[in-house]
Amino acid sequence: MAYSWALFPEPIDDAGLNLNVDFADQSAAETWLTEHYLELDDLGVREVSLYEEGRLVYGPMSLDA
């Protein structure tokens, strides 16, 4: 199963951050988000949703503090 994040709004510039990542499991996806949420915030992303093979797992979840 592949997990992926949907970002809103989608950033126009990825600033070198690979945003089209598929993860083997939910834990790997959540670790990636933990490691990169400040960069996503800098890119203007305000909400994220986690999907597993197109099925919504959870979200939208705010990145605002």
N, C-alpha and C positions, 0 to 999 in steps of 0.2 A: 504494500500500500504506500502511496506517496502522499505526503502532506505538503501544503503550500500556503503562503500568506497572501491575502488580497489586501492591498494598501489603498487608503482613501484619504485625501485625493492621491492619485498616482503621481509620483514625482516626475517632473519634466526632465530633470537632470539627476542621474544616479550617483554623481560625484565619485565614480569608481567603485561603488558598492554593488555587488551582484544581487539584484532584486528578484530575479527569476530562478529561485532555488527550489528544488524538490527535496524533501527530507524523507528518510526511511521510516521515521516514527515521530510521534507527537513530541516526545521528549527532545529530540534533536531540533525540531522546529522551534520549540519554546526556548531552548538554549540559544539558538541563533537570534531570536527576538531580544532576549535579555542582553546579549552581547552588542546588539546594534540599535537598540531603541533610541539612544541619543542621536545617532546619525540620522535615523529616520525622522526624528523630530526636526533636526536641522534642515532636512529636505522638504519639510512642510507636511509630512504625513501626520494625520490627526487620529486616524482609527485604523485598526487592523482586524481582519477576520481570518480564522484558521479553517482550511478546507482539507478534507481527506477524499481524494479521488472525486472532487466536485461536490461532495456532501459537506454542508456547513457543520463544523464541530462546535465552534463558538464564535461569537462576535456579532456585531462590531464591538470592539473593545477600544476605549479611548487611550491614547498615549499621553494625554494631558496629566500633569501631576495632581 
